[in-house]
Amino acid sequence: MQLMTPRLVEAAEAGYESLEYRAGRVGWPGGSAPAAVGRGGVRANKKEGDGATPAGTYPLVFGFYREDRIKPPPSRLPMRALAPHDAWVDDPTDARYNSLVALPYLARTERMWRNDGIYDVLIVIGYNMKPVIPGAGSAIFLHIARPNFSATEGCIAVDRAVLVSLIPLLAPESSITIAA
């Protein structure tokens, strides 16, 4: 199944790719692949901790990779090596909610340096970033799926090889549309 909406075609013609998630697949003009989403499904009214993936269209902002596990992927998106002290604030009461911080950090965070490999390479989806609304959800990424494609906490996850092959196609103008 290939998803070819006018928005995806327009992006490809402009020299970059945008993505769409729909019905268990991420699609782009060159193909599609199976994908996992949040245990709470896709919802328009995403809230912190509900396990839902937010419906809508969002920019693909920048990426991270574990340089001890993967070479820096070529990309027009800004990419940065993760460090063991990197974390993402998921505490809605904190001033740095939904942003990267260094550990130790006093508020509740999600560790980015993981042993399970799902964050070996990831792209930050620009959900709830400009402006940040406390409690509307945080840490929404396009990352590597677990081997059984089990549900995420709200992110979109694809096979490692798929993600690595998509990153060079992305640019600052790229976006992802997430459909329920």
N, C-alpha and C positions, 0 to 999 in steps of 0.2 A: 504494500500500500504506500503510495507516494502522495504527500500532501502538497498541492500546488496552488495555493491561494494567490491572488494578485499581489498581496504584500510580499510574499516570498519571492515571486518572480521579479518584482521591482527591485528588491534587495540584491538578488543575484545579478541582475543587469547592471547595478551600480558597483559591482565588484566586491561585494561581501555577502555573507549568508545570514539570514535570520531563521529562527527555528519555530516550530509549533509542536505542542503536545496535545494529543487528542486520542482518546480511547486506547490507552496503553502503549502509544508509540510517540516517539519524537521524529518529526519529519523536517526535511529541508529539500530544496530543488533537486539535489543529487541523490536522494534516497530517504530511507526511514529506518528506524531501529526500535526494538522493544524498549520500554522504559517503565520504571517504577515511580510511583508518587506517594504522597503521604498516606499514612494509615487512616486518616480522616477523609480521604478522597480529595477532590478538587472543589473548592468553595469560594464564592465571591466575598464572603464575610469572615475571612481568616482572623483568628485570634491566637495570641501566644499560648503555646502548650496544647492546642487542639489537634495537632498532628495533620492538619489539612495543608494542601498545596494551594496557594492563592490563584484564583482565576483572573485572567487579564493579560495585558501586554506590558512587558517590562524590558528595560535595557539589559544587555549583558555587559557588566561594568568592568570587571578585571578578573584576573585569575591567580591561583596559587598552585604550586607544585612542590613535591618533596624531592629536593635535589639528590638525596641519598637513595632514592628509588626510581627516579625518572629524569631524563635529560630535559632541560628547559624546552618546552614545546614552542616552535615558531608560531608567532601570532602577532597580529596588529593590535590586539587588546593588550593593555598593560598586564604583565605577568610578574609575579614575585615568588621567590623561594620561601616556603614556610620555615619557621624556626620552632624549636621545641617549646618556646614560651608563648607562642601565638594562641590567642583565644578570641571568641566572638561573644560579645555581651548579649545575653538573652534575659536580663533582668529589666522589666519595663520601668522600674523606679529609678534606674541609674541614668545619669546624664549621657553616658556613652552607649545607651541601648542601640542594638543593631549595628555595631561597628567592631572593628578589630582592635584588640588591646594586647598588652604584654602581661603575662603572669609573673608574679602573683598579682591578682586584682581582687579588690574587696567584694565586688558585686558578683552575682551568679553569671557564669560563663560556660561556653562550650569549647572544649579543647579542640584545636585544629590539627594538632600533631597526634595522629591516631595510629594504633597498631594494626587495625583491621584493613587498612589499605584503601578505604573508600574516599579518603581525602588526599590520596597521592597526587591527584591533579583535580582541580575543580574550578568552576567559573561562578562568580558571584552574580546572582540574579538581582537586579536593582529594585526589588520589592521593598516597600516601606522605608525608603532611603531619603527622598526629597519631597516632602518633609518626612521626618521620622515621627510616627504616631505611637506613643507608648502603649503597649499591649496589643498592637495590631499584627504582631508576628515578626520574627527575626531569623537570621541565619538561613536564608533560602538560597540554595546553591544548585548548580548542575554538577553532579559528581558521579563517581564510579558506583555502580550497583553491586550489591552483594551477589555472590554466585547464584542464589536462588531467586533473585529479583524481589526480595521481600520489601514490604512497604518501608518508606522513609519516615522521618519526623516532620516532613513537609516539603522536602526538596524533591527534585527530579533526578533520577539516577539511570545511567545507561552503562553498557559494557565499556570496560576500560579502553579497548581498541577503538570503539566508536568515538568516545570522547576525545581521545588523542588525535584521531583523524579529523574531527570537527574543529578543534581549536585553531589550526592554521586558516580556516575559512572565515573566522570571526574578526570583526573590526569594531571600533567604538560606536559605529552606527547600528550594530547588530542588536536584535531583540529576540525575545521569546514570547509567543502567545500561548497561554495555557487555557485550554477549553475544558469545561466540565463534561 
